[in-house]
Amino acid sequence: MIYEDIDWNEIWKELMQKASWRKRRKDEDMTEFWNKRAKQYNESIRRHNRAEQIIAKLDIEPECTVLDIGSGPGTLAIPLAKTVRHVTVIDPSSGMLACLRENAINEGLRNITCINKRWEDVEIGKDIDEHHIVIASHSLTMLDIKEALSKMNDVARRYVYIFTFAGTRLWDYDKLWHELYSEEYQHGPDYIYLYNVPYEMGIYANVEISDSEFEQRYDSLDDAVNKWKEMYDVPLGKKRVLREYLSKMLVKDENDGTLCLKRKSKSAMIWWKKQK
């Protein structure tokens, strides 16, 4: 098989369908999952926001309009709205958008438009118009990634930016999954597919790999266990496994007494300039 014979979109779809996290969810787009966990996720992001590192990589100006796909509670949208003319966010989770609206009010921001839809269901010209910058940060989980990227390219005036993982993910399923579910953890597709699919479309994207560090803090071991149990759908009877794992991984901060969990991974930024 030569490179031109590879259908990267189909391989993406196959790997996405086999991904362990997807098979364990009753709702494939994880809307209900994030609705239930929006407040907890919002709090963790507010504690450890890496948005500044991402925004520093963007070629943006004050008059720009930005489209944020899979915005969550406004991890990027809130700081972006402070520097650009307008931000439109799209997220299927009403819980996430409720947190975003509250965050925007707290920051005194009135230049954010929220659209509570899946990206697949958004219609250009009806739901949204063109934006100077289109961003998707760790949010592209749709099966037909070629269609999703094509629509992103269509609605962009200047640039499309995608942020995703490269290689091992930040979370700990590699070590925990077998103990929790008695099966090996299957990752979904990583950045290389998001690089090759645009190439098939005639888009020659840029890619930059960088090191990332993520930190979570908890008031106590019980606090950590309870939050992980809720966030990661720990099966009944497996709380002990989770507690033993966290007791080994958490490190006490002598300054404030909190328990800290740090992880390192690699992230990829894939971007291209819109061709007229």
PyRosetta script that sets phi, psi and omega in degrees:
from pyrosetta import init, pose_from_sequence

init()
pose = pose_from_sequence("MIYEDIDWNEIWKELMQKASWRKRRKDEDMTEFWNKRAKQYNESIRRHNRAEQIIAKLDIEPECTVLDIGSGPGTLAIPLAKTVRHVTVIDPSSGMLACLRENAINEGLRNITCINKRWEDVEIGKDIDEHHIVIASHSLTMLDIKEALSKMNDVARRYVYIFTFAGTRLWDYDKLWHELYSEEYQHGPDYIYLYNVPYEMGIYANVEISDSEFEQRYDSLDDAVNKWKEMYDVPLGKKRVLREYLSKMLVKDENDGTLCLKRKSKSAMIWWKKQK")
pose.set_psi(1, 132.2)
pose.set_omega(1, 175.5)
pose.set_phi(2, -99.8)
pose.set_psi(2, 166.3)
pose.set_omega(2, -173.9)
pose.set_phi(3, -54.1)
pose.set_psi(3, -42.3)
pose.set_omega(3, -176.1)
pose.set_phi(4, -65.2)
pose.set_psi(4, -17.0)
pose.set_omega(4, -179.9)
pose.set_phi(5, -85.8)
pose.set_psi(5, -9.7)
pose.set_omega(5, -175.9)
pose.set_phi(6, -83.1)
pose.set_psi(6, 127.8)
pose.set_omega(6, 175.2)
pose.set_phi(7, -97.9)
pose.set_psi(7, 93.3)
pose.set_omega(7, -174.5)
pose.set_phi(8, -65.4)
pose.set_psi(8, -31.2)
pose.set_omega(8, 178.6)
pose.set_phi(9, -65.4)
pose.set_psi(9, -41.1)
pose.set_omega(9, 179.3)
pose.set_phi(10, -69.4)
pose.set_psi(10, -37.2)
pose.set_omega(10, 177.8)
pose.set_phi(11, -65.7)
pose.set_psi(11, -42.5)
pose.set_omega(11, 175.3)
pose.set_phi(12, -55.4)
pose.set_psi(12, -48.4)
pose.set_omega(12, -177.6)
pose.set_phi(13, -60.8)
pose.set_psi(13, -43.9)
pose.set_omega(13, -179.5)
pose.set_phi(14, -63.6)
pose.set_psi(14, -46.6)
pose.set_omega(14, 179.6)
pose.set_phi(15, -66.3)
pose.set_psi(15, -36.1)
pose.set_omega(15, 179.1)
pose.set_phi(16, -66.6)
pose.set_psi(16, -39.1)
pose.set_omega(16, 179.4)
pose.set_phi(17, -69.4)
pose.set_psi(17, -28.4)
pose.set_omega(17, -179.5)
pose.set_phi(18, -87.1)
pose.set_psi(18, -11.9)
pose.set_omega(18, -176.6)
pose.set_phi(19, -57.6)
pose.set_psi(19, 133.1)
pose.set_omega(19, -175.4)
pose.set_phi(20, -59.6)
pose.set_psi(20, -43.4)
pose.set_omega(20, -177.4)
pose.set_phi(21, -62.7)
pose.set_psi(21, -31.7)
pose.set_omega(21, -179.3)
pose.set_phi(22, -74.6)
pose.set_psi(22, -40.2)
pose.set_omega(22, -178.3)
pose.set_phi(23, -67.4)
pose.set_psi(23, -25.4)
pose.set_omega(23, -177.7)
pose.set_phi(24, -87.3)
pose.set_psi(24, -4.3)
pose.set_omega(24, -179.0)
pose.set_phi(25, -99.6)
pose.set_psi(25, 137.0)
pose.set_omega(25, 177.2)
pose.set_phi(26, -73.4)
pose.set_psi(26, -34.0)
pose.set_omega(26, 177.4)
pose.set_phi(27, -104.6)
pose.set_psi(27, 118.5)
pose.set_omega(27, -172.1)
pose.set_phi(28, -62.3)
pose.set_psi(28, -35.2)
pose.set_omega(28, -178.5)
pose.set_phi(29, -87.5)
pose.set_psi(29, 1.7)
pose.set_omega(29, 173.8)
pose.set_phi(30, 63.9)
pose.set_psi(30, 23.6)
pose.set_omega(30, -179.1)
pose.set_phi(31, -61.6)
pose.set_psi(31, -50.0)
pose.set_omega(31, -179.1)
pose.set_phi(32, -66.1)
pose.set_psi(32, -36.5)
pose.set_omega(32, 177.7)
pose.set_phi(33, -56.5)
pose.set_psi(33, -48.2)
pose.set_omega(33, -177.6)
pose.set_phi(34, -77.5)
pose.set_psi(34, -26.9)
pose.set_omega(34, 175.0)
pose.set_phi(35, -60.7)
pose.set_psi(35, -41.5)
pose.set_omega(35, -178.0)
pose.set_phi(36, -73.4)
pose.set_psi(36, -26.2)
pose.set_omega(36, -172.2)
pose.set_phi(37, -111.3)
pose.set_psi(37, 8.9)
pose.set_omega(37, -174.3)
pose.set_phi(38, -59.8)
pose.set_psi(38, -46.6)
pose.set_omega(38, -176.6)
pose.set_phi(39, -64.4)
pose.set_psi(39, -43.2)
pose.set_omega(39, 179.5)
pose.set_phi(40, -65.5)
pose.set_psi(40, -41.8)
pose.set_omega(40, 179.1)
pose.set_phi(41, -64.9)
pose.set_psi(41, -41.3)
pose.set_omega(41, 179.2)
pose.set_phi(42, -59.6)
pose.set_psi(42, -41.1)
pose.set_omega(42, -179.9)
pose.set_phi(43, -66.6)
pose.set_psi(43, -40.3)
pose.set_omega(43, -179.5)
pose.set_phi(44, -67.1)
pose.set_psi(44, -36.4)
pose.set_omega(44, 178.9)
pose.set_phi(45, -69.3)
pose.set_psi(45, -38.8)
pose.set_omega(45, 179.8)
pose.set_phi(46, -65.3)
pose.set_psi(46, -29.6)
pose.set_omega(46, 177.9)
pose.set_phi(47, -74.6)
pose.set_psi(47, -38.5)
pose.set_omega(47, -172.1)
pose.set_phi(48, -133.2)
pose.set_psi(48, 71.2)
pose.set_omega(48, -175.4)
pose.set_phi(49, -89.2)
pose.set_psi(49, 120.7)
pose.set_omega(49, 178.5)
pose.set_phi(50, -100.2)
pose.set_psi(50, 16.3)
pose.set_omega(50, -173.7)
pose.set_phi(51, -61.2)
pose.set_psi(51, -36.3)
pose.set_omega(51, -177.7)
pose.set_phi(52, -59.7)
pose.set_psi(52, -39.5)
pose.set_omega(52, 179.9)
pose.set_phi(53, -64.6)
pose.set_psi(53, -38.1)
pose.set_omega(53, 179.8)
pose.set_phi(54, -72.0)
pose.set_psi(54, -47.7)
pose.set_omega(54, -176.3)
pose.set_phi(55, -63.3)
pose.set_psi(55, -31.8)
pose.set_omega(55, 179.1)
pose.set_phi(56, -63.2)
pose.set_psi(56, -20.7)
pose.set_omega(56, -179.2)
pose.set_phi(57, -86.9)
pose.set_psi(57, -10.0)
pose.set_omega(57, -173.8)
pose.set_phi(58, -88.0)
pose.set_psi(58, 141.4)
pose.set_omega(58, 174.8)
pose.set_phi(59, -90.9)
pose.set_psi(59, 85.6)
pose.set_omega(59, -176.4)
pose.set_phi(60, -125.9)
pose.set_psi(60, 155.2)
pose.set_omega(60, 178.2)
pose.set_phi(61, -131.2)
pose.set_psi(61, 161.8)
pose.set_omega(61, -175.4)
pose.set_phi(62, -57.2)
pose.set_psi(62, -28.9)
pose.set_omega(62, -177.5)
pose.set_phi(63, -85.0)
pose.set_psi(63, 0.7)
pose.set_omega(63, -175.2)
pose.set_phi(64, -71.1)
pose.set_psi(64, 151.0)
pose.set_omega(64, 166.2)
pose.set_phi(65, -108.8)
pose.set_psi(65, 139.7)
pose.set_omega(65, -174.8)
pose.set_phi(66, -124.3)
pose.set_psi(66, 136.2)
pose.set_omega(66, 173.9)
pose.set_phi(67, -109.4)
pose.set_psi(67, 120.9)
pose.set_omega(67, -177.8)
pose.set_phi(68, -111.1)
pose.set_psi(68, 110.2)
pose.set_omega(68, -176.5)
pose.set_phi(69, -94.9)
pose.set_psi(69, 122.6)
pose.set_omega(69, -175.8)
pose.set_phi(70, 74.2)
pose.set_psi(70, 54.5)
pose.set_omega(70, -169.6)
pose.set_phi(71, -72.4)
pose.set_psi(71, -22.4)
pose.set_omega(71, -173.7)
pose.set_phi(72, 62.4)
pose.set_psi(72, -143.8)
pose.set_omega(72, -178.4)
pose.set_phi(73, -82.0)
pose.set_psi(73, 11.0)
pose.set_omega(73, 178.6)
pose.set_phi(74, 101.2)
pose.set_psi(74, 28.0)
pose.set_omega(74, -178.9)
pose.set_phi(75, -49.2)
pose.set_psi(75, -46.7)
pose.set_omega(75, 177.2)
pose.set_phi(76, -100.3)
pose.set_psi(76, -34.8)
pose.set_omega(76, -173.9)
pose.set_phi(77, -61.2)
pose.set_psi(77, -40.4)
pose.set_omega(77, -177.2)
pose.set_phi(78, -64.9)
pose.set_psi(78, -53.9)
pose.set_omega(78, 178.1)
pose.set_phi(79, -65.9)
pose.set_psi(79, -32.6)
pose.set_omega(79, 178.0)
pose.set_phi(80, -65.2)
pose.set_psi(80, -38.9)
pose.set_omega(80, -178.5)
pose.set_phi(81, -63.4)
pose.set_psi(81, -19.3)
pose.set_omega(81, 178.1)
pose.set_phi(82, -79.7)
pose.set_psi(82, -13.1)
pose.set_omega(82, -173.6)
pose.set_phi(83, -122.1)
pose.set_psi(83, -15.9)
pose.set_omega(83, -178.0)
pose.set_phi(84, -118.8)
pose.set_psi(84, 173.1)
pose.set_omega(84, -175.3)
pose.set_phi(85, -69.8)
pose.set_psi(85, -46.3)
pose.set_omega(85, -178.0)
pose.set_phi(86, -154.5)
pose.set_psi(86, 147.5)
pose.set_omega(86, 176.9)
pose.set_phi(87, -126.1)
pose.set_psi(87, 130.3)
pose.set_omega(87, 172.1)
pose.set_phi(88, -109.7)
pose.set_psi(88, 129.3)
pose.set_omega(88, -179.4)
pose.set_phi(89, -115.6)
pose.set_psi(89, 144.6)
pose.set_omega(89, 178.1)
pose.set_phi(90, -128.0)
pose.set_psi(90, 126.3)
pose.set_omega(90, 178.5)
pose.set_phi(91, -155.7)
pose.set_psi(91, 135.1)
pose.set_omega(91, 179.5)
pose.set_phi(92, -75.4)
pose.set_psi(92, -14.5)
pose.set_omega(92, -177.1)
pose.set_phi(93, -89.8)
pose.set_psi(93, 114.0)
pose.set_omega(93, 177.1)
pose.set_phi(94, -66.5)
pose.set_psi(94, -30.1)
pose.set_omega(94, 177.9)
pose.set_phi(95, -65.0)
pose.set_psi(95, -41.9)
pose.set_omega(95, 177.9)
pose.set_phi(96, -63.9)
pose.set_psi(96, -43.5)
pose.set_omega(96, -178.7)
pose.set_phi(97, -68.4)
pose.set_psi(97, -30.2)
pose.set_omega(97, 175.4)
pose.set_phi(98, -64.2)
pose.set_psi(98, -41.9)
pose.set_omega(98, 176.3)
pose.set_phi(99, -64.4)
pose.set_psi(99, -41.1)
pose.set_omega(99, 179.8)
pose.set_phi(100, -61.3)
pose.set_psi(100, -45.9)
pose.set_omega(100, -179.7)
pose.set_phi(101, -61.2)
pose.set_psi(101, -41.7)
pose.set_omega(101, 178.1)
pose.set_phi(102, -64.0)
pose.set_psi(102, -41.7)
pose.set_omega(102, 177.6)
pose.set_phi(103, -63.3)
pose.set_psi(103, -38.9)
pose.set_omega(103, 179.5)
pose.set_phi(104, -65.8)
pose.set_psi(104, -41.1)
pose.set_omega(104, 177.9)
pose.set_phi(105, -63.0)
pose.set_psi(105, -43.7)
pose.set_omega(105, 180.0)
pose.set_phi(106, -62.2)
pose.set_psi(106, -29.2)
pose.set_omega(106, -179.7)
pose.set_phi(107, -93.2)
pose.set_psi(107, -0.9)
pose.set_omega(107, -179.8)
pose.set_phi(108, 69.9)
pose.set_psi(108, 29.7)
pose.set_omega(108, -177.1)
pose.set_phi(109, -97.7)
pose.set_psi(109, 136.0)
pose.set_omega(109, -179.5)
pose.set_phi(110, -130.7)
pose.set_psi(110, 17.9)
pose.set_omega(110, -177.7)
pose.set_phi(111, -115.2)
pose.set_psi(111, 36.0)
pose.set_omega(111, 178.5)
pose.set_phi(112, -122.9)
pose.set_psi(112, 128.4)
pose.set_omega(112, 174.9)
pose.set_phi(113, -108.2)
pose.set_psi(113, 130.2)
pose.set_omega(113, -177.7)
pose.set_phi(114, -107.1)
pose.set_psi(114, 133.6)
pose.set_omega(114, 176.2)
pose.set_phi(115, -123.5)
pose.set_psi(115, 115.5)
pose.set_omega(115, -176.4)
pose.set_phi(116, -91.5)
pose.set_psi(116, 76.9)
pose.set_omega(116, -179.5)
pose.set_phi(117, -147.4)
pose.set_psi(117, 161.6)
pose.set_omega(117, 167.2)
pose.set_phi(118, -74.8)
pose.set_psi(118, 148.8)
pose.set_omega(118, 178.7)
pose.set_phi(119, -59.1)
pose.set_psi(119, -35.1)
pose.set_omega(119, 180.0)
pose.set_phi(120, -61.4)
pose.set_psi(120, -27.1)
pose.set_omega(120, -175.5)
pose.set_phi(121, -96.3)
pose.set_psi(121, -6.1)
pose.set_omega(121, -179.4)
pose.set_phi(122, -75.6)
pose.set_psi(122, 135.7)
pose.set_omega(122, 179.4)
pose.set_phi(123, -110.0)
pose.set_psi(123, 123.2)
pose.set_omega(123, 176.6)
pose.set_phi(124, -70.5)
pose.set_psi(124, 133.4)
pose.set_omega(124, -178.1)
pose.set_phi(125, 94.5)
pose.set_psi(125, -20.8)
pose.set_omega(125, 177.5)
pose.set_phi(126, -111.9)
pose.set_psi(126, -56.5)
pose.set_omega(126, 179.7)
pose.set_phi(127, -86.5)
pose.set_psi(127, -37.1)
pose.set_omega(127, -177.3)
pose.set_phi(128, -141.4)
pose.set_psi(128, 158.8)
pose.set_omega(128, 171.5)
pose.set_phi(129, -111.9)
pose.set_psi(129, -175.5)
pose.set_omega(129, 178.2)
pose.set_phi(130, -64.3)
pose.set_psi(130, 147.5)
pose.set_omega(130, 174.6)
pose.set_phi(131, -127.8)
pose.set_psi(131, 150.8)
pose.set_omega(131, 179.4)
pose.set_phi(132, -61.8)
pose.set_psi(132, -44.5)
pose.set_omega(132, -175.0)
pose.set_phi(133, -124.1)
pose.set_psi(133, 135.3)
pose.set_omega(133, 174.9)
pose.set_phi(134, -119.2)
pose.set_psi(134, 130.3)
pose.set_omega(134, -176.2)
pose.set_phi(135, -128.3)
pose.set_psi(135, 140.9)
pose.set_omega(135, 169.2)
pose.set_phi(136, -138.3)
pose.set_psi(136, 112.2)
pose.set_omega(136, -176.5)
pose.set_phi(137, -111.6)
pose.set_psi(137, 108.3)
pose.set_omega(137, 178.5)
pose.set_phi(138, 51.6)
pose.set_psi(138, 42.9)
pose.set_omega(138, -174.7)
pose.set_phi(139, -134.5)
pose.set_psi(139, 3.5)
pose.set_omega(139, -176.6)
pose.set_phi(140, -92.5)
pose.set_psi(140, 95.1)
pose.set_omega(140, -178.6)
pose.set_phi(141, -120.9)
pose.set_psi(141, 7.4)
pose.set_omega(141, -179.8)
pose.set_phi(142, -69.2)
pose.set_psi(142, 152.6)
pose.set_omega(142, -176.5)
pose.set_phi(143, -72.4)
pose.set_psi(143, -45.0)
pose.set_omega(143, 179.6)
pose.set_phi(144, -89.5)
pose.set_psi(144, 84.3)
pose.set_omega(144, -174.5)
pose.set_phi(145, -72.7)
pose.set_psi(145, -27.6)
pose.set_omega(145, 178.5)
pose.set_phi(146, -63.9)
pose.set_psi(146, -45.3)
pose.set_omega(146, 177.8)
pose.set_phi(147, -63.6)
pose.set_psi(147, -40.8)
pose.set_omega(147, -179.5)
pose.set_phi(148, -63.1)
pose.set_psi(148, -44.5)
pose.set_omega(148, -179.7)
pose.set_phi(149, -69.8)
pose.set_psi(149, -35.9)
pose.set_omega(149, 178.2)
pose.set_phi(150, -62.4)
pose.set_psi(150, -41.2)
pose.set_omega(150, 178.8)
pose.set_phi(151, -67.8)
pose.set_psi(151, -36.8)
pose.set_omega(151, 176.7)
pose.set_phi(152, -62.2)
pose.set_psi(152, -42.4)
pose.set_omega(152, 179.2)
pose.set_phi(153, -65.9)
pose.set_psi(153, -38.6)
pose.set_omega(153, -179.1)
pose.set_phi(154, -63.9)
pose.set_psi(154, -36.6)
pose.set_omega(154, -173.9)
pose.set_phi(155, -89.0)
pose.set_psi(155, -9.3)
pose.set_omega(155, -178.6)
pose.set_phi(156, -85.0)
pose.set_psi(156, 139.6)
pose.set_omega(156, 173.9)
pose.set_phi(157, -94.9)
pose.set_psi(157, -37.8)
pose.set_omega(157, -174.9)
pose.set_phi(158, -117.6)
pose.set_psi(158, -61.5)
pose.set_omega(158, -173.0)
pose.set_phi(159, -136.9)
pose.set_psi(159, 152.5)
pose.set_omega(159, 167.1)
pose.set_phi(160, -118.1)
pose.set_psi(160, 131.0)
pose.set_omega(160, 178.9)
pose.set_phi(161, -124.0)
pose.set_psi(161, 130.1)
pose.set_omega(161, 176.7)
pose.set_phi(162, -125.1)
pose.set_psi(162, 132.4)
pose.set_omega(162, 176.7)
pose.set_phi(163, -119.7)
pose.set_psi(163, 131.4)
pose.set_omega(163, -177.7)
pose.set_phi(164, -155.4)
pose.set_psi(164, -179.7)
pose.set_omega(164, 179.6)
pose.set_phi(165, -83.2)
pose.set_psi(165, 152.8)
pose.set_omega(165, 171.7)
pose.set_phi(166, -122.3)
pose.set_psi(166, 110.9)
pose.set_omega(166, -178.7)
pose.set_phi(167, 80.0)
pose.set_psi(167, -138.7)
pose.set_omega(167, -174.8)
pose.set_phi(168, -61.2)
pose.set_psi(168, 136.7)
pose.set_omega(168, -179.9)
pose.set_phi(169, -77.3)
pose.set_psi(169, 168.0)
pose.set_omega(169, 179.6)
pose.set_phi(170, -71.4)
pose.set_psi(170, -35.4)
pose.set_omega(170, -173.6)
pose.set_phi(171, -75.6)
pose.set_psi(171, 176.7)
pose.set_omega(171, -167.5)
pose.set_phi(172, -105.6)
pose.set_psi(172, 20.2)
pose.set_omega(172, -177.1)
pose.set_phi(173, -63.0)
pose.set_psi(173, -29.3)
pose.set_omega(173, 179.0)
pose.set_phi(174, -53.6)
pose.set_psi(174, -40.7)
pose.set_omega(174, -176.8)
pose.set_phi(175, -89.8)
pose.set_psi(175, -32.6)
pose.set_omega(175, -172.6)
pose.set_phi(176, -92.8)
pose.set_psi(176, -29.4)
pose.set_omega(176, -168.3)
pose.set_phi(177, -57.1)
pose.set_psi(177, -46.0)
pose.set_omega(177, -177.9)
pose.set_phi(178, -62.6)
pose.set_psi(178, -40.2)
pose.set_omega(178, -179.9)
pose.set_phi(179, -69.7)
pose.set_psi(179, -31.3)
pose.set_omega(179, -178.6)
pose.set_phi(180, -82.3)
pose.set_psi(180, -39.4)
pose.set_omega(180, -171.7)
pose.set_phi(181, -123.0)
pose.set_psi(181, 0.8)
pose.set_omega(181, 179.7)
pose.set_phi(182, 58.5)
pose.set_psi(182, 38.4)
pose.set_omega(182, 174.9)
pose.set_phi(183, -152.0)
pose.set_psi(183, 155.0)
pose.set_omega(183, -180.0)
pose.set_phi(184, -73.7)
pose.set_psi(184, 146.1)
pose.set_omega(184, -179.0)
pose.set_phi(185, -80.3)
pose.set_psi(185, 130.8)
pose.set_omega(185, 178.7)
pose.set_phi(186, -107.8)
pose.set_psi(186, 115.9)
pose.set_omega(186, 177.9)
pose.set_phi(187, -71.4)
pose.set_psi(187, 155.5)
pose.set_omega(187, 168.5)
pose.set_phi(188, -82.3)
pose.set_psi(188, -179.4)
pose.set_omega(188, -179.7)
pose.set_phi(189, -68.2)
pose.set_psi(189, 146.6)
pose.set_omega(189, 179.6)
pose.set_phi(190, -106.3)
pose.set_psi(190, -157.2)
pose.set_omega(190, -167.0)
pose.set_phi(191, -62.9)
pose.set_psi(191, -29.3)
pose.set_omega(191, -172.1)
pose.set_phi(192, -62.5)
pose.set_psi(192, -29.2)
pose.set_omega(192, 177.9)
pose.set_phi(193, -74.5)
pose.set_psi(193, -37.4)
pose.set_omega(193, 177.2)
pose.set_phi(194, -70.6)
pose.set_psi(194, -15.1)
pose.set_omega(194, 174.7)
pose.set_phi(195, -87.6)
pose.set_psi(195, -39.2)
pose.set_omega(195, -175.0)
pose.set_phi(196, -81.4)
pose.set_psi(196, -31.2)
pose.set_omega(196, 178.4)
pose.set_phi(197, -61.6)
pose.set_psi(197, -46.7)
pose.set_omega(197, 175.7)
pose.set_phi(198, -59.7)
pose.set_psi(198, -34.9)
pose.set_omega(198, 178.5)
pose.set_phi(199, -59.8)
pose.set_psi(199, -40.7)
pose.set_omega(199, 176.5)
pose.set_phi(200, -62.6)
pose.set_psi(200, -26.0)
pose.set_omega(200, -179.1)
pose.set_phi(201, -88.7)
pose.set_psi(201, 1.2)
pose.set_omega(201, -178.0)
pose.set_phi(202, 85.7)
pose.set_psi(202, 16.4)
pose.set_omega(202, 178.7)
pose.set_phi(203, -106.4)
pose.set_psi(203, 121.2)
pose.set_omega(203, -177.7)
pose.set_phi(204, -100.6)
pose.set_psi(204, 92.9)
pose.set_omega(204, -173.0)
pose.set_phi(205, -82.5)
pose.set_psi(205, 159.6)
pose.set_omega(205, 171.7)
pose.set_phi(206, -97.0)
pose.set_psi(206, 155.4)
pose.set_omega(206, 176.8)
pose.set_phi(207, -141.7)
pose.set_psi(207, 139.3)
pose.set_omega(207, 177.5)
pose.set_phi(208, -134.1)
pose.set_psi(208, 125.2)
pose.set_omega(208, 179.2)
pose.set_phi(209, -102.0)
pose.set_psi(209, 133.1)
pose.set_omega(209, -179.8)
pose.set_phi(210, -139.1)
pose.set_psi(210, 160.3)
pose.set_omega(210, 177.0)
pose.set_phi(211, -82.8)
pose.set_psi(211, 140.1)
pose.set_omega(211, 178.8)
pose.set_phi(212, -125.9)
pose.set_psi(212, 148.5)
pose.set_omega(212, 174.9)
pose.set_phi(213, -132.9)
pose.set_psi(213, 131.0)
pose.set_omega(213, -178.8)
pose.set_phi(214, -121.5)
pose.set_psi(214, 138.6)
pose.set_omega(214, -176.1)
pose.set_phi(215, -129.4)
pose.set_psi(215, 136.5)
pose.set_omega(215, 174.5)
pose.set_phi(216, -125.5)
pose.set_psi(216, 141.8)
pose.set_omega(216, -179.1)
pose.set_phi(217, -125.0)
pose.set_psi(217, 145.3)
pose.set_omega(217, -178.3)
pose.set_phi(218, -136.9)
pose.set_psi(218, 150.9)
pose.set_omega(218, -178.8)
pose.set_phi(219, -72.5)
pose.set_psi(219, -29.8)
pose.set_omega(219, -178.6)
pose.set_phi(220, -160.2)
pose.set_psi(220, 173.7)
pose.set_omega(220, 176.8)
pose.set_phi(221, -64.4)
pose.set_psi(221, -40.0)
pose.set_omega(221, 177.6)
pose.set_phi(222, -61.4)
pose.set_psi(222, -41.4)
pose.set_omega(222, 178.4)
pose.set_phi(223, -60.4)
pose.set_psi(223, -44.1)
pose.set_omega(223, -179.8)
pose.set_phi(224, -65.1)
pose.set_psi(224, -45.5)
pose.set_omega(224, -178.4)
pose.set_phi(225, -61.7)
pose.set_psi(225, -45.5)
pose.set_omega(225, -178.1)
pose.set_phi(226, -64.4)
pose.set_psi(226, -40.6)
pose.set_omega(226, -179.3)
pose.set_phi(227, -71.0)
pose.set_psi(227, -38.7)
pose.set_omega(227, 177.8)
pose.set_phi(228, -68.3)
pose.set_psi(228, -38.5)
pose.set_omega(228, -179.9)
pose.set_phi(229, -59.8)
pose.set_psi(229, -40.7)
pose.set_omega(229, -179.9)
pose.set_phi(230, -75.1)
pose.set_psi(230, -43.2)
pose.set_omega(230, -175.3)
pose.set_phi(231, -70.7)
pose.set_psi(231, -37.9)
pose.set_omega(231, -171.5)
pose.set_phi(232, -106.2)
pose.set_psi(232, 14.5)
pose.set_omega(232, 176.3)
pose.set_phi(233, 50.6)
pose.set_psi(233, 52.9)
pose.set_omega(233, -179.9)
pose.set_phi(234, -67.1)
pose.set_psi(234, 127.8)
pose.set_omega(234, -178.3)
pose.set_phi(235, -62.5)
pose.set_psi(235, 155.9)
pose.set_omega(235, 176.8)
pose.set_phi(236, -60.4)
pose.set_psi(236, 137.7)
pose.set_omega(236, 178.9)
pose.set_phi(237, 87.1)
pose.set_psi(237, -3.2)
pose.set_omega(237, -178.2)
pose.set_phi(238, -107.3)
pose.set_psi(238, 8.7)
pose.set_omega(238, -179.0)
pose.set_phi(239, -62.3)
pose.set_psi(239, -33.8)
pose.set_omega(239, 179.5)
pose.set_phi(240, -63.6)
pose.set_psi(240, -41.2)
pose.set_omega(240, 178.1)
pose.set_phi(241, -59.6)
pose.set_psi(241, -44.3)
pose.set_omega(241, 179.7)
pose.set_phi(242, -64.8)
pose.set_psi(242, -42.0)
pose.set_omega(242, -179.1)
pose.set_phi(243, -63.8)
pose.set_psi(243, -42.7)
pose.set_omega(243, 179.4)
pose.set_phi(244, -64.3)
pose.set_psi(244, -40.0)
pose.set_omega(244, -179.9)
pose.set_phi(245, -65.0)
pose.set_psi(245, -48.4)
pose.set_omega(245, -177.8)
pose.set_phi(246, -66.6)
pose.set_psi(246, -34.3)
pose.set_omega(246, 179.2)
pose.set_phi(247, -62.8)
pose.set_psi(247, -27.8)
pose.set_omega(247, 178.0)
pose.set_phi(248, -83.7)
pose.set_psi(248, -30.9)
pose.set_omega(248, -172.2)
pose.set_phi(249, -90.7)
pose.set_psi(249, -30.9)
pose.set_omega(249, -176.2)
pose.set_phi(250, -75.6)
pose.set_psi(250, 139.6)
pose.set_omega(250, 179.6)
pose.set_phi(251, -121.2)
pose.set_psi(251, 132.7)
pose.set_omega(251, -178.2)
pose.set_phi(252, -78.1)
pose.set_psi(252, 131.3)
pose.set_omega(252, 174.7)
pose.set_phi(253, -86.1)
pose.set_psi(253, 115.6)
pose.set_omega(253, -176.1)
pose.set_phi(254, -68.2)
pose.set_psi(254, -18.3)
pose.set_omega(254, -178.6)
pose.set_phi(255, -76.0)
pose.set_psi(255, -44.6)
pose.set_omega(255, -177.0)
pose.set_phi(256, -121.7)
pose.set_psi(256, -2.4)
pose.set_omega(256, 176.2)
pose.set_phi(257, 82.0)
pose.set_psi(257, -1.3)
pose.set_omega(257, 179.5)
pose.set_phi(258, -76.0)
pose.set_psi(258, 160.2)
pose.set_omega(258, 176.3)
pose.set_phi(259, -99.2)
pose.set_psi(259, 131.6)
pose.set_omega(259, -171.3)
pose.set_phi(260, -118.7)
pose.set_psi(260, 137.9)
pose.set_omega(260, 174.7)
pose.set_phi(261, -123.4)
pose.set_psi(261, 118.7)
pose.set_omega(261, -179.1)
pose.set_phi(262, -114.7)
pose.set_psi(262, 140.4)
pose.set_omega(262, 176.7)
pose.set_phi(263, -133.2)
pose.set_psi(263, 149.1)
pose.set_omega(263, 176.5)
pose.set_phi(264, -120.1)
pose.set_psi(264, 145.5)
pose.set_omega(264, 176.5)
pose.set_phi(265, -157.6)
pose.set_psi(265, -176.1)
pose.set_omega(265, 176.3)
pose.set_phi(266, -115.7)
pose.set_psi(266, 139.5)
pose.set_omega(266, 178.9)
pose.set_phi(267, -117.1)
pose.set_psi(267, 154.2)
pose.set_omega(267, 178.7)
pose.set_phi(268, -121.6)
pose.set_psi(268, 135.3)
pose.set_omega(268, 169.6)
pose.set_phi(269, -110.2)
pose.set_psi(269, 119.7)
pose.set_omega(269, 177.7)
pose.set_phi(270, -113.0)
pose.set_psi(270, 127.1)
pose.set_omega(270, -178.3)
pose.set_phi(271, -148.3)
pose.set_psi(271, 155.1)
pose.set_omega(271, 175.0)
pose.set_phi(272, -148.9)
pose.set_psi(272, 153.6)
pose.set_omega(272, 177.1)
pose.set_phi(273, -90.4)
pose.set_psi(273, 133.8)
pose.set_omega(273, -177.7)
pose.set_phi(274, -63.7)
pose.set_psi(274, 128.5)
pose.set_omega(274, 177.2)
pose.set_phi(275, -88.8)
pose.set_psi(275, 125.9)
pose.set_omega(275, -178.6)
pose.set_phi(276, -63.7)
pose.dump_pdb("model.pdb")
